[in-house]
Amino acid sequence: MKKTQITRGLRGSTALSALVLAGTLMAAPAFAQETPAPAPSTAQTAEPVSEEGDVVVTGTLFRTTTAAAPSPVTTVNVESLEQRGISTIQDAIQQLASNNGPALTNSFTANGAFAAGASAVSLRGLSTNSTLVLFDGLRAAYYPLADDGSRNFVDLNTIPDDIIDRIEVLRDGASSTYGADAIAGVVNIITKKEVKGVNARMEAGISERGDAAQKRLSLTVGHGDLDEDGFNAYLSGFYYKSDILYNRDRPYPYNSDDLRNVCFEGECGPNNTVGGVSPDGLYRGGTPVSSALYVRPANGTTAVTGSTYQPLGNLADTCVGGTLYNLTAADRLLNPTAPNTICNVDYTNRYGVIQPNIERFGVSGRFTANLNDTTEGYFEANFIQSRVNYTGAPGVIRSTANAGILFPQFSTATAAGAVAPGSGVLALPVYVCPTGVGSANGLNTGCNAGNGTLNPNNPFASAGQVALLVGRFLDRPNFNETRTRAYRAAMGIDGSLTDKISYSIGATAMHVDLQRTQRGYVYIDNLLTSIARGSFNFVNPNANSQQAWDFLMPENRNQASSDQYQFQASLAAELFELPGGPLKLGGGASIRYESVDAPSGNPDYFGPTQRYFTLNAFGTSGNRTIKSVFAELDAPITNFLSVNGSGRYDSYSSGQDAFSPKVGVKITPMKSLVLRGTYSRGFRIPSFGESNALPTTGFVSNTSGIFNDTFLAQYGCTTATFSSCPTYIRSGSYGQTTLASPDLKPEKSRSFTAGAVFEPVRGISFTVDYYNIKKTGAITQPSNAPALAAYYSGQPIPAGYTVIADAPDPNCATVNAACPAGPAARPRVAFVQSQLINANTIQAEGLDFSASVDIPVTDGFRIQSSVEASYIINLSTEFPDGSVESYEGTIGNYNLTAGSGTPEWHGSWQTTLDFGDFDVTGTANYFGGYNLSAEDQNGAGTSGDCGLGDVYGPCDVSEYITFDLNARIKINDQFTFYGTINNVFDKLPPLDIATYGAHLYNPVQGGNGILGRYFRAGVRIGF
């Protein structure tokens, strides 16, 4: 491939191609000729190398050809990712060694993520909002929905796979070059600058079990040669489809809530199915409120003494997908109010989803031209549509709504606590009438014998009694879909004013439209109205018209959008010669506008019942303009010592500003050894979700660690016997409600790196880099631990928290063996509310390693091998009171990571045997294990104590190792066939009984391994 002779500003130095993760080590068959695009206004750095050549690398304003800048950079070549069997850019980024902890995966989308339909990276485990994602060195628009309702990020699914040349990861703070959000590092997606000819690809994949099918089609057409014709233009389109995968499609225990056969050292797990029998053979679940429909007579709001629940209608029709269990005499003693026949439902087996349906397509085009002998310009446009959908559990009718905006939460489960007026235990009234008014307890509907009729849904109506109602419509799973359309245009001019002065101008505009569709969720007011008017048949739900269903569960469709506009320009000059090379000075300015408009998808503006159960009220909107100036000085003082300094000042229209300096030093004591280090300060501006969002509620699974023995004694168990606690306690969860704050200040960071690159001989190299990041004033929700501890100990709730109790366990209506305290039993927590604050100090510390070998054995055969790994030494949070929570090697930070934790090790080892027209690549993927403890749940100093584990599972989740194999054969210059086997040994992820991001396995550690052995084959055509 020829190199353009045009001089550019904002480019980087020579790179050590042997050190890229995979791709730069691979010899890929050539098709249409392709040249990468420069990163506008951002030149690049790379590892040192013993050969000349320009390589664009992220992180500096200058171009060099003989030495690297001090910052560590990982380069991932797309061709090599295909050799590894990685078919999408988002998968490639998720598998970076430096990606950890609270990353957002497509699989987590199907498990209740706030930012449904999206994927995001989390370098250093510092969360998705501390990693900056760039597109050719320019900013991209945020995903309109925020991670956990507060963290804005760039969706990796909006990247057009087939025009990407490589991914560069700056593993260092970079606010001095890019501004906010680059505390943990930068991921720069670089597109191809030049394509000649036609390049087509067809690919299909399927698991060994015959599911999770994928297919991919792409076509790229390019014309023109920059060097010979002075221009190049290409057009590219692609289509990608990945089928939904359900938990029931994978073996036990990933496919079931019944854990009685999950055993460790003689102890076996509980039966967490709804209405399931305990391991001792007894039923202890009381009346299952998430099973089929059941009713119980009540006089007013008081259940009839001695009465039990009974099926409403025929269980054979309403217990869809479940099995029937008849209580024994022993069961009856434990469950005095339960129905005689229980509908047992395994929710994970029936409704659980491992990965959603994903369909993506897009078109991209680029035109690049030499405007004169020293100037090059380009224009690029992209359109991507991504559609992600999945089904979930049936909608609830007896529940407490998530936190609202203007009113307290409405409840059909309880009238106690801080709930909205009119709340009460859901009941079917005695009379119904056409003008009936919704009333949760069925007592104030306005219907009577004079204007109505006896309620045909209430079997106790003739006795003048209301019917307490529990259950769900088991054949009506909910449906969730996001459709994202991303529009992006970019243009730039790079050139030289003289042979010593170069300039770069870049501009981009990006708009993201998101449509979210949700079906199967119960609208509270319509539920109460349907009950009061008798317009819905609860006895035989299948007899209802579609109109009746649509009234009860109307489709919820919402629109959201985001925008990013940026213009920046820079100038770079060589001032004079120093002993080690030219002294360079560069500087520039940038202005950009960003906005998010995501209205609430479930507001309560018109009253506490004018909304849905389950759905969040989350929404946010905001916009701001950012003006920036930046400069950089590069001083190669001698051949031994080079110093680089840079700084950036950012001013926000919202009132914040920040100055971010950085200093780097590179020492070359010998040609084969480079020592490098950086020191920088950075910042992260509060996101729109953190400063402007409506209340957001996420749910955290109950674990033994949040309770104490005194509280659990009310339910006949202890923390040591937690697996035998009633389902109400053991399988419950609490809502963590986050309240935004407009008074938040920017987070500040201090980071430094120190490393070495050693290349003893050509083709063999080693690197090691130490990083240390300290983030102060970290924006956080206060730990829930003090509030939970106070509530469960019967103490006053600490200031700054609001705790809302849940409805009492229906099985505690009387004193019995499963509930010794009876009606006096203190309910579990339903919600914990607190406001975001600048309070904590977060420390991240670790090591990055890489090694590579490239050995030409003969003229037609070479061996290439590379290892890359990242080790987290410390990831911790220090609180204002001086206490410190440490997370490395544990499942903490439990709430932030959705139970994905912080494994200490992550890496891969890839080896290629290249025979010229044929190559075969093997890749070992490693993700470390961790302890089932979390100091954010059980308090400082509890790391390693297995506080979130249980007796039926090991305290330590084991490391996860998979092996992939890929082979490619070049038939001729036009055709290359390839095949991949991912997870050759069909090793499924290790058991994790504490995570809640997926069922019994860690979705970040397990990744695509849950698919099992997976086959992919394809053909690339070029002419």
CORSUL-V607969 format. One record per residue. RES is the residue in one small letter. NEAR is the number of other ideal C-beta (glycine too) atoms within 8 Angstrom. Layout:
RES_NEAR / RES_NEAR
This chain:
m_5 / k_4 / k_6 / t_8 / q_5 / i_12 / t_9 / r_14 / g_16 / l_18 / r_12 / g_18 / s_16 / t_16 / a_15 / l_13 / s_9 / a_15 / l_15 / v_15 / l_13 / a_16 / g_16 / t_12 / l_15 / m_15 / a_8 / a_10 / p_8 / a_6 / f_9 / a_12 / q_9 / e_11 / t_13 / p_11 / a_14 / p_15 / a_17 / p_15 / s_17 / t_15 / a_17 / q_16 / t_15 / a_15 / e_12 / p_12 / v_12 / s_6 / e_5 / e_5 / g_8 / d_9 / v_11 / v_12 / v_16 / t_16 / g_15 / t_15 / l_16 / f_15 / r_14 / t_12 / t_8 / t_7 / a_12 / a_18 / a_14 / p_13 / s_15 / p_13 / v_15 / t_15 / t_16 / v_16 / n_13 / v_14 / e_9 / s_17 / l_12 / e_12 / q_16 / r_13 / g_13 / i_9 / s_12 / t_8 / i_12 / q_11 / d_10 / a_13 / i_12 / q_13 / q_10 / l_13 / a_12 / s_13 / n_12 / n_14 / g_16 / p_13 / a_13 / l_14 / t_11 / n_12 / s_12 / f_12 / t_16 / a_12 / n_12 / g_4 / a_11 / f_12 / a_14 / a_11 / g_16 / a_17 / s_11 / a_15 / v_13 / s_17 / l_16 / r_15 / g_14 / l_14 / s_12 / t_13 / n_11 / s_13 / t_18 / l_11 / v_12 / l_16 / f_15 / d_15 / g_14 / l_15 / r_11 / a_12 / a_13 / y_13 / y_16 / p_11 / l_14 / a_18 / d_17 / d_10 / g_12 / s_14 / r_12 / n_11 / f_16 / v_10 / d_15 / l_14 / n_15 / t_12 / i_11 / p_11 / d_12 / d_10 / i_14 / i_14 / d_13 / r_12 / i_14 / e_15 / v_16 / l_15 / r_14 / d_13 / g_16 / a_17 / s_18 / s_15 / t_14 / y_11 / g_11 / a_13 / d_11 / a_16 / i_15 / a_12 / g_15 / v_14 / v_14 / n_15 / i_12 / i_14 / t_14 / k_13 / k_13 / e_13 / v_16 / k_11 / g_11 / v_11 / n_16 / a_10 / r_13 / m_8 / e_13 / a_11 / g_12 / i_10 / s_12 / e_8 / r_8 / g_5 / d_9 / a_13 / a_11 / q_14 / k_10 / r_14 / l_9 / s_13 / l_11 / t_15 / v_11 / g_15 / h_7 / g_10 / d_8 / l_16 / d_7 / e_5 / d_8 / g_7 / f_10 / n_18 / a_11 / y_14 / l_10 / s_15 / g_11 / f_14 / y_10 / y_14 / k_11 / s_10 / d_9 / i_10 / l_11 / y_8 / n_13 / r_9 / d_10 / r_12 / p_5 / y_6 / p_9 / y_13 / n_12 / s_12 / d_12 / d_10 / l_14 / r_9 / n_9 / v_13 / c_9 / f_9 / e_5 / g_4 / e_7 / c_9 / g_14 / p_11 / n_12 / n_10 / t_12 / v_15 / g_13 / g_14 / v_8 / s_11 / p_9 / d_5 / g_5 / l_10 / y_15 / r_10 / g_14 / g_14 / t_14 / p_15 / v_9 / s_10 / s_17 / a_12 / l_14 / y_15 / v_15 / r_14 / p_13 / a_13 / n_7 / g_7 / t_9 / t_6 / a_10 / v_10 / t_4 / g_3 / s_8 / t_9 / y_11 / q_10 / p_12 / l_14 / g_11 / n_7 / l_11 / a_5 / d_10 / t_15 / c_14 / v_7 / g_7 / g_15 / t_6 / l_10 / y_10 / n_7 / l_12 / t_8 / a_5 / a_7 / d_11 / r_10 / l_9 / l_11 / n_16 / p_9 / t_14 / a_16 / p_11 / n_7 / t_10 / i_14 / c_17 / n_14 / v_15 / d_13 / y_12 / t_12 / n_10 / r_11 / y_10 / g_12 / v_14 / i_13 / q_12 / p_13 / n_10 / i_13 / e_10 / r_13 / f_10 / g_11 / v_9 / s_15 / g_10 / r_16 / f_10 / t_13 / a_11 / n_10 / l_8 / n_6 / d_5 / t_7 / t_12 / e_14 / g_11 / y_13 / f_9 / e_15 / a_10 / n_13 / f_11 / i_14 / q_11 / s_15 / r_12 / v_15 / n_11 / y_12 / t_9 / g_12 / a_9 / p_12 / g_14 / v_10 / i_12 / r_11 / s_10 / t_15 / a_14 / n_13 / a_11 / g_14 / i_10 / l_5 / f_10 / p_8 / q_15 / f_16 / s_16 / t_14 / a_11 / t_15 / a_10 / a_7 / g_8 / a_6 / v_13 / a_11 / p_3 / g_9 / s_12 / g_13 / v_13 / l_14 / a_15 / l_13 / p_16 / v_10 / y_13 / v_16 / c_15 / p_4 / t_8 / g_16 / v_9 / g_12 / s_13 / a_15 / n_13 / g_14 / l_10 / n_6 / t_15 / g_10 / c_12 / n_8 / a_4 / g_4 / n_7 / g_10 / t_8 / l_9 / n_13 / p_10 / n_13 / n_14 / p_7 / f_10 / a_14 / s_5 / a_6 / g_5 / q_12 / v_16 / a_18 / l_13 / l_14 / v_14 / g_15 / r_13 / f_9 / l_15 / d_8 / r_11 / p_10 / n_13 / f_12 / n_12 / e_11 / t_16 / r_12 / t_17 / r_10 / a_16 / y_10 / r_15 / a_11 / a_16 / m_11 / g_13 / i_11 / d_16 / g_14 / s_12 / l_6 / t_5 / d_4 / k_5 / i_10 / s_14 / y_14 / s_17 / i_11 / g_16 / a_11 / t_14 / a_11 / m_15 / h_11 / v_17 / d_11 / l_17 / q_9 / r_16 / t_12 / q_14 / r_9 / g_11 / y_13 / v_13 / y_11 / i_15 / d_10 / n_11 / l_13 / l_12 / t_12 / s_12 / i_18 / a_17 / r_11 / g_12 / s_7 / f_11 / n_10 / f_11 / v_7 / n_8 / p_12 / n_5 / a_5 / n_9 / s_5 / q_6 / q_6 / a_12 / w_10 / d_9 / f_11 / l_12 / m_12 / p_8 / e_7 / n_12 / r_8 / n_8 / q_9 / a_13 / s_12 / s_16 / d_13 / q_14 / y_10 / q_14 / f_9 / q_16 / a_12 / s_15 / l_11 / a_16 / a_10 / e_8 / l_7 / f_6 / e_5 / l_11 / p_6 / g_10 / g_9 / p_9 / l_12 / k_13 / l_11 / g_16 / g_11 / g_14 / a_11 / s_15 / i_11 / r_13 / y_12 / e_14 / s_10 / v_16 / d_9 / a_14 / p_10 / s_9 / g_13 / n_11 / p_12 / d_14 / y_6 / f_4 / g_7 / p_14 / t_11 / q_9 / r_14 / y_11 / f_11 / t_10 / l_12 / n_11 / a_18 / f_15 / g_11 / t_13 / s_11 / g_10 / n_9 / r_10 / t_9 / i_15 / k_9 / s_14 / v_10 / f_16 / a_11 / e_17 / l_11 / d_15 / a_11 / p_14 / i_9 / t_8 / n_6 / f_7 / l_11 / s_15 / v_11 / n_15 / g_11 / s_14 / g_12 / r_15 / y_11 / d_14 / s_8 / y_11 / s_7 / s_8 / g_4 / q_9 / d_7 / a_12 / f_9 / s_15 / p_10 / k_16 / v_10 / g_14 / v_12 / k_15 / i_10 / t_14 / p_6 / m_5 / k_5 / s_7 / l_11 / v_12 / l_11 / r_18 / g_11 / t_15 / y_8 / s_16 / r_14 / g_15 / f_14 / r_14 / i_11 / p_11 / s_11 / f_13 / g_15 / e_14 / s_13 / n_10 / a_16 / l_11 / p_15 / t_16 / t_13 / g_11 / f_9 / v_11 / s_9 / n_12 / t_9 / s_9 / g_11 / i_10 / f_12 / n_9 / d_8 / t_6 / f_10 / l_14 / a_11 / q_11 / y_15 / g_10 / c_11 / t_8 / t_10 / a_4 / t_8 / f_14 / s_10 / s_9 / c_11 / p_15 / t_12 / y_11 / i_15 / r_12 / s_7 / g_10 / s_8 / y_15 / g_12 / q_13 / t_13 / t_16 / l_9 / a_14 / s_10 / p_6 / d_4 / l_11 / k_8 / p_11 / e_14 / k_11 / s_15 / r_9 / s_16 / f_10 / t_16 / a_8 / g_13 / a_10 / v_15 / f_10 / e_15 / p_5 / v_6 / r_5 / g_9 / i_11 / s_14 / f_9 / t_15 / v_9 / d_13 / y_10 / y_15 / n_10 / i_16 / k_11 / k_16 / t_9 / g_12 / a_12 / i_12 / t_9 / q_11 / p_10 / s_8 / n_13 / a_11 / p_10 / a_13 / l_13 / a_11 / a_12 / y_12 / y_12 / s_9 / g_5 / q_7 / p_4 / i_9 / p_8 / a_3 / g_6 / y_12 / t_9 / v_13 / i_14 / a_12 / d_13 / a_10 / p_10 / d_13 / p_10 / n_15 / c_11 / a_9 / t_9 / v_7 / n_12 / a_7 / a_11 / c_16 / p_10 / a_12 / g_11 / p_9 / a_6 / a_12 / r_9 / p_11 / r_11 / v_13 / a_12 / f_15 / v_15 / q_11 / s_13 / q_9 / l_12 / i_10 / n_8 / a_9 / n_10 / t_10 / i_13 / q_13 / a_16 / e_11 / g_12 / l_10 / d_17 / f_12 / s_13 / a_9 / s_13 / v_11 / d_11 / i_8 / p_8 / v_6 / t_5 / d_4 / g_5 / f_11 / r_9 / i_12 / q_14 / s_11 / s_17 / v_12 / e_12 / a_13 / s_14 / y_10 / i_17 / i_8 / n_10 / l_14 / s_11 / t_14 / e_10 / f_11 / p_5 / d_4 / g_6 / s_7 / v_9 / e_14 / s_12 / y_18 / e_11 / g_12 / t_16 / i_18 / g_16 / n_13 / y_14 / n_12 / l_10 / t_16 / a_12 / g_13 / s_14 / g_16 / t_17 / p_14 / e_10 / w_12 / h_12 / g_11 / s_14 / w_10 / q_16 / t_11 / t_14 / l_9 / d_11 / f_8 / g_7 / d_6 / f_9 / d_12 / v_10 / t_14 / g_10 / t_15 / a_10 / n_11 / y_13 / f_13 / g_10 / g_9 / y_13 / n_13 / l_17 / s_17 / a_17 / e_15 / d_13 / q_14 / n_11 / g_8 / a_8 / g_5 / t_12 / s_12 / g_8 / d_8 / c_10 / g_13 / l_14 / g_11 / d_9 / v_7 / y_13 / g_13 / p_8 / c_8 / d_9 / v_13 / s_7 / e_10 / y_13 / i_9 / t_12 / f_11 / d_14 / l_12 / n_16 / a_10 / r_13 / i_9 / k_10 / i_7 / n_5 / d_6 / q_7 / f_9 / t_12 / f_10 / y_14 / g_10 / t_14 / i_13 / n_13 / n_15 / v_10 / f_7 / d_8 / k_8 / l_11 / p_11 / p_11 / l_11 / d_15 / i_13 / a_12 / t_15 / y_10 / g_12 / a_14 / h_7 / l_10 / y_15 / n_15 / p_15 / v_13 / q_15 / g_14 / g_12 / n_9 / g_12 / i_15 / l_11 / g_12 / r_11 / y_15 / f_12 / r_14 / a_10 / g_12 / v_10 / r_12 / i_11 / g_13 / f_7
